[in-house]
Amino acid sequence: MFIDEVKLEVHAGDGGDGCTAFRREKYIPMGGPFGGNGGRGSNIIFKVDEGLHTLLDLRYKKIIKGKKGQNGMGKNCDGKNSEDVVIRVPQGTVVKDLDTSLIIADLKEKNQQEIVAYGGRGGRGNTAFKTQNNTCPNFSENGEPGDVKRLMVELKMLADVGLVGFPSVGKSTIISKVSKAKPKIAAYHFTTLTPNLGVVRAQDGRSFVMADLPGLIEGASSGEGLGDRFLKHIERTKVIAHVIDMSGYEERNPIEDYITINKELESFSDKLLKKPMIVIANKMDIPGADLNLVEFKKKIPGVKVFEVSALNEEGLSEVLIELANLVDSVKDEPLYEDDQFEGHVLYKFKKEEPYTIVRDNDAWVIQGRELEKLFRMTKFTDEGIRRFTKKLRGMGIDEKLEELGASDGDIVRIFDFEFEWKK
């Protein structure tokens, strides 16, 4: 089964908790803090596996979870880092964050791997908080929460040449004649339900990868037929080979077919029409095809047209030589611009506020990613609470509450934790 699009959640592992411990040994008075740090949680990693050609393995994995890092221990022993979770995907896989619409990873190289969700760092043990003013701290941190992301995982096949055209124009026949690919071929529309890849070798020994893509129809870019599912596979191709039934056997006009398919390509992405393109005039063995070809060349000038009969294997060698030349002349270009990647756009946006304060009935509700991280990493012992309130004050929350009109005794809520505010 060919699956090229999957939605899933990834939960990287939380960091291990830091340890609060003290050194108590004979002949060592006032041994001091002795708690180790927690280990790092599991990263979620996507890695290219050249043996895979579909995302079927991910179809039923709605949630992928990493493991928590080991907690810190006494005697200053740090917890172990958790082993990363490695998910194998086909070459050409694109990972997008559904919440931000940014690209996390474009896995197009052999053996490439990318971290799509980072595990949390381990919490610090009480030894790490020892200072001149506090030589025996009685608190430690919980582990940092791991990343939680909703992802769209898409497979955009890696092919040098993409065969496009209406159903039943002969795309599958062509790829079956020039490669070892064995697509299903029959005399009805949409015989091809999944893209087929084949390695093609020209007469001069040069080789390239060709993709036979399911037939397009008018409206494919907006969801008609199968085109909206497979147009994305054309994005990576270097060259587009437009296959046309020049005989008009199904009472279609070859000129209108060419114009319609180009409109669908442009509607999906204006970059597609900028790719080198040739026209393969197929079924030239059928009477009347030669007359249609003359008219086609008059109406569509400036495009290289190659006459072939895929069924009889006539004219295919010239097509392969031309395609090999075009593939060699086209440089690899990135599929996405830098500003579409998660790691390249953060500086363009105003820095996210560490917290927000809103009034909710009888309470002031404080929220924010940075605040949530601080809250979850705090162990609410007496000393931990003092440190937490000091951090809140340092973030300017007291000043903001006063500015918003908070009074002594007002309820302040942070997640499930409520307390009375005092100036």
Residue pairs with C-beta under 8 A, 6 or more apart in sequence:
1 54
1 56
2 53
2 54
2 56
2 193
2 194
2 195
3 54
3 55
3 56
3 58
3 59
3 155
4 54
4 55
4 154
4 155
4 156
4 157
4 229
4 230
4 232
4 233
5 55
5 152
5 153
5 154
5 155
5 229
6 55
6 58
6 59
6 152
6 153
7 98
7 150
7 151
7 152
7 153
8 58
8 61
8 62
8 63
8 64
8 150
8 151
8 153
9 62
9 63
9 64
9 148
9 149
9 150
9 151
10 44
10 63
10 64
10 65
10 66
10 116
10 117
10 147
10 148
10 149
10 151
11 44
11 63
11 64
11 65
11 66
11 117
11 146
11 147
11 148
12 41
12 42
12 43
12 44
12 66
12 117
12 118
12 119
12 120
12 146
12 147
12 148
13 40
13 41
13 42
13 43
13 65
13 66
13 67
13 68
13 69
13 82
13 119
13 120
13 146
14 41
14 68
14 69
14 119
14 120
14 143
14 144
14 145
14 146
15 38
15 39
15 40
15 41
15 68
15 69
15 119
15 120
15 121
15 122
15 123
15 142
15 143
15 144
15 145
15 146
16 37
16 38
16 39
16 40
16 41
16 68
16 69
16 70
16 71
16 72
16 79
16 80
16 122
16 123
16 143
17 38
17 71
17 72
17 122
17 123
17 140
17 141
17 142
17 143
17 379
18 35
18 36
18 37
18 38
18 71
18 72
18 122
18 123
18 124
18 125
18 126
18 128
18 140
18 141
18 142
18 143
19 35
19 36
19 37
19 38
19 71
19 72
19 73
19 74
19 77
19 125
19 126
19 140
20 33
20 35
20 125
20 126
20 138
20 139
20 140
20 379
20 381
21 33
21 34
21 35
21 36
21 73
21 74
21 75
21 125
21 126
22 31
22 32
22 33
22 34
22 35
22 136
23 31
23 32
23 33
23 34
23 75
24 31
25 31
30 136
32 130
32 135
32 136
33 125
33 126
33 127
33 129
33 130
33 136
33 137
34 74
34 75
34 76
34 126
34 127
35 72
35 73
35 74
35 76
35 125
35 126
35 127
35 140
36 72
36 73
36 74
36 75
36 76
36 77
36 78
36 79
36 125
36 127
37 72
37 78
37 79
37 122
37 123
37 124
37 125
37 128
38 69
38 70
38 71
38 72
38 78
38 79
38 122
38 123
38 124
38 125
38 141
38 143
39 69
39 70
39 71
39 72
39 78
39 79
39 80
39 81
39 82
39 122
40 69
40 81
40 82
40 119
40 120
40 121
40 122
41 66
41 67
41 68
41 69
41 81
41 82
41 119
41 120
41 143
41 144
41 146
42 66
42 67
42 69
42 82
42 83
42 84
42 85
42 119
42 146
43 66
43 84
43 85
43 115
43 117
43 118
43 119
44 64
44 66
44 84
44 85
44 87
44 115
44 116
44 117
44 119
44 147
45 84
45 85
45 86
45 87
45 113
45 114
45 115
45 116
46 86
46 87
46 88
46 89
46 93
46 95
46 105
46 107
46 113
46 114
46 116
46 153
47 86
47 87
47 88
47 89
47 107
47 111
47 112
47 113
48 88
48 89
48 90
48 91
48 93
48 107
48 109
48 110
48 111
48 112
48 113
49 88
49 89
49 90
49 91
50 90
50 91
50 110
52 88
52 89
52 90
53 90
53 197
54 90
54 155
55 89
55 90
55 93
55 153
55 155
57 88
58 87
58 89
58 153
64 85
64 87
65 85
66 82
66 84
66 85
66 117
66 119
66 146
67 82
67 83
67 85
68 82
68 143
69 79
69 80
69 81
69 82
69 119
69 120
69 122
69 143
70 79
70 80
70 81
70 82
71 79
71 143
72 78
72 79
72 122
72 123
72 125
72 140
73 79
76 125
76 127
78 122
78 125
79 122
81 122
82 119
84 119
86 113
89 107
89 153
89 155
90 155
91 107
91 108
91 109
91 110
91 158
92 107
92 108
92 155
92 156
92 157
92 158
92 236
93 105
93 107
93 153
93 154
93 155
93 156
94 103
94 105
94 106
94 107
94 153
94 154
94 155
94 156
94 335
95 103
95 104
95 105
95 106
95 107
95 114
95 116
95 151
95 152
95 153
96 102
96 103
96 104
96 151
96 152
96 153
96 154
97 103
97 104
97 149
97 150
97 151
97 342
98 149
98 150
98 151
98 152
99 149
99 150
100 342
102 340
102 341
102 342
102 345
103 336
103 340
103 341
103 342
104 114
104 116
104 149
104 151
104 341
104 342
105 114
105 116
106 334
106 335
106 336
106 341
107 113
107 114
108 158
108 236
108 335
116 149
116 151
117 146
117 147
117 148
117 149
118 146
118 147
119 146
119 147
120 143
120 144
120 145
120 146
121 143
121 144
122 143
122 144
123 140
123 141
123 142
123 143
123 144
123 377
124 140
124 141
125 140
126 137
126 138
126 139
126 140
128 140
129 137
129 139
129 140
130 136
130 137
131 137
137 383
138 381
138 382
138 383
139 379
139 381
139 383
139 384
139 387
140 379
141 377
141 378
141 379
142 376
142 377
142 378
142 379
143 377
144 373
144 376
144 377
145 372
145 373
145 376
145 377
154 232
156 232
156 233
156 235
156 236
156 335
157 195
157 197
157 211
157 233
157 236
158 209
158 236
159 197
159 209
159 210
159 211
159 233
159 236
159 237
160 208
160 209
160 210
160 237
160 238
160 239
160 323
160 327
161 200
161 208
161 209
161 210
161 211
161 237
161 238
161 239
161 240
161 241
161 323
161 327
162 210
162 211
162 213
162 233
162 234
162 237
162 239
162 240
162 241
163 171
163 174
163 175
163 210
163 211
163 212
163 213
163 241
163 243
163 280
164 171
164 213
164 216
164 234
164 240
164 241
164 242
164 243
164 261
164 265
165 171
165 215
165 216
165 242
165 243
165 244
165 245
165 257
165 261
166 215
166 216
166 217
166 245
166 252
166 257
166 261
167 189
167 190
167 191
167 192
167 214
167 215
167 217
167 225
168 187
168 188
168 189
168 191
168 215
168 245
168 250
169 215
169 243
169 244
169 245
169 257
169 282
169 283
170 243
170 245
170 282
170 283
170 310
170 311
171 192
171 212
171 213
171 215
171 243
172 183
172 184
172 185
172 191
172 192
172 196
172 212
173 185
173 282
173 310
173 311
174 212
174 243
174 280
174 282
174 308
174 310
174 316
175 181
175 183
175 196
175 198
175 200
175 210
175 212
176 182
176 183
176 185
176 198
177 310
177 313
177 316
178 198
178 200
178 210
178 316
178 320
179 198
179 199
179 200
179 210
180 198
180 199
181 196
181 197
181 198
181 212
183 191
183 192
183 196
183 212
184 191
184 192
185 191
189 215
190 214
190 215
190 225
190 226
192 212
192 213
192 214
192 215
193 214
193 226
194 214
195 211
195 212
195 213
195 214
195 230
195 233
196 211
196 212
197 209
197 210
197 211
197 212
198 209
198 210
198 211
198 212
199 207
199 208
199 209
199 210
200 207
200 208
200 209
200 210
200 320
200 323
201 207
201 320
202 317
202 320
202 321
202 323
202 324
203 317
203 320
203 321
204 321
204 324
206 324
206 328
207 324
208 323
208 324
208 327
210 241
210 323
211 233
211 234
211 237
213 230
213 231
213 233
213 234
214 226
214 227
214 229
214 230
215 225
215 226
215 227
216 225
216 227
216 231
216 261
216 264
217 224
217 225
217 227
218 224
218 260
218 263
218 264
219 225
219 227
219 264
220 226
220 227
220 228
220 231
220 264
220 268
221 227
221 228
221 231
221 264
221 265
221 267
221 268
222 228
222 267
227 264
231 264
231 265
231 268
231 269
232 268
234 240
234 265
234 268
234 272
235 269
235 271
235 272
235 335
236 335
237 275
238 275
238 276
238 326
238 327
238 330
238 332
239 275
239 276
239 277
239 278
239 323
239 326
239 327
239 330
240 265
240 272
240 275
240 276
240 277
240 278
241 277
241 278
241 279
241 280
241 319
241 323
242 258
242 261
242 262
242 277
242 278
242 279
242 280
243 280
243 282
244 254
244 257
244 258
244 279
244 280
244 281
244 282
244 296
245 252
245 254
245 257
245 282
245 283
246 254
246 281
246 282
246 283
246 284
246 289
246 292
246 293
246 296
246 307
247 283
247 284
247 286
247 287
247 288
247 289
247 292
248 254
248 288
248 289
248 292
249 283
249 286
254 281
254 292
254 293
254 296
255 295
255 296
255 299
255 300
258 279
258 296
258 300
262 273
265 272
265 273
266 272
266 273
275 330
276 326
276 329
276 330
277 303
278 303
278 304
278 305
278 306
278 319
278 322
278 323
278 326
279 296
279 300
279 303
279 304
279 305
279 306
280 306
280 308
280 319
281 289
281 293
281 296
281 305
281 306
281 307
281 308
282 308
282 309
282 310
283 289
283 309
283 310
283 311
284 290
284 293
284 307
284 308
284 309
284 314
284 315
285 309
285 311
285 312
285 314
293 305
293 307
296 305
297 305
304 322
306 315
306 318
306 319
306 322
307 315
308 314
308 315
308 316
308 319
309 315
310 316
338 344
339 345
339 348
352 368
352 369
352 370
353 368
354 368
354 369
354 370
354 371
354 395
355 366
355 367
355 368
355 370
355 371
355 395
355 397
356 366
356 367
356 368
357 364
357 365
357 366
357 397
357 400
357 401
357 404
358 364
358 365
358 367
359 365
359 404
360 413
362 411
363 410
363 411
363 412
363 413
363 418
364 401
364 404
364 406
364 410
364 411
364 412
364 413
364 421
365 413
365 414
366 397
366 412
366 413
366 414
367 414
370 395
371 395
371 414
372 415
374 388
374 391
375 388
375 414
375 415
375 417
378 384
378 385
378 387
378 388
380 388
380 417
392 398
398 423
401 410
401 412
401 421
402 423
406 412
406 421
408 420
408 421
408 422
408 423
409 420
409 421
409 422
410 420
410 421
411 418
411 419
411 420
411 421
412 418
412 419
412 420
412 421
